[in-house]
Amino acid sequence: MTMGDLYVSRTDRGSAIIARQDPVVYEGGGYADALGAEQIANYNRDGFIMLQDLFSAEEVEALLDEVKRMSVDSDITSLKEAIREPGSDAVRSIFRVHELSERIAALARDPRLIHVARQILGSEVYMHQSRANMKPGFKGKEFYWHSDFETWHVEDGMPNMRAVSCSVLLTDNNECNGPLMLIPGSHMQFISCQGQTPDENYKKSLRAQEYGVPDPLSLQLLADQGGIRQMTGKAGSVVFFDCNAMHGSTGNISPWPRANVFMVYNSVQNTLNPPKYGLKPRPEYIAARKDFSALEPADAASTVA
């Protein structure tokens, strides 16, 4: 057990529910001016917010074309950044996309995204992780329930809950094609998970997670209290959700593929420490630790279109 750790997980003890010790919205939401007071209040209460139609059809088409190009580019799919579906060679995710693509690099600095992150986190931000997620029709696999912060805290050494995830929908997300599901209010409880983590766990967990998975009873309690919300919306919508929000998605057996660009903005005041329990740091493409420089918001005229 780590002395002084507010969020102990994956030790030899059983599961536990630990009350959140960090703010949800920092600096009173006054650091930037992207969301209105009601939107900030909703994010603070639920742990997430969806902004509909944030990007135009033309912008979405350009981004989706870029993700499709990357997913068949052998120079990219041969990299470790390209993660395959369990049981097949289909590309499931491509990590570090904001460095592999100029178009997505511009997206990461888009004022419509970065100012929301700055406002919620109350500081300048850097990119902890980015990836393109693909969930093809008929065969896209599920992502089981988890809190990202639990993994980032244990395996990456992220100190506090001061990061926000941003999912840019590049296809329509409907009830049938495995949309993101979130448990409202779950961000206020940290689920301490069972099982001690083996080194290089990421080699398996990015395909199918085994460690850092919450126990059924804790999930039941969270869902009974908050319910489950499907984040359905049109392409061009964006979901922002707290790093500790419990989320997952079902498989996609519909004919309609699902794709998004997922980016994690972390506060420059919340940079990574060494991983817990003597684990080796995960690769840079999963958890940035070489450069914590603040991202500079792009000019409105130089975004993704």
LINQUI-V100223 format. One record per helix or strand of 3 or more residues. SS is the DSSP state (A for helix, B for strand). FROM is the first residue (numbers start at 1). TO is the last residue. If there is no record, write none. Layout:
SS/FROM/TO + SS/FROM/TO
//
This chain:
B/16/19 + A/26/29 + A/37/46 + B/48/51 + A/57/72 + A/74/77 + B/82/84 + B/91/95 + A/97/100 + A/102/108 + A/111/121 + B/125/135 + B/143/146 + A/148/156 + B/163/169 + A/186/188 + B/189/192 + A/202/205 + A/216/226 + B/238/242 + B/247/249 + B/258/267 + A/276/278 + A/300/302
//
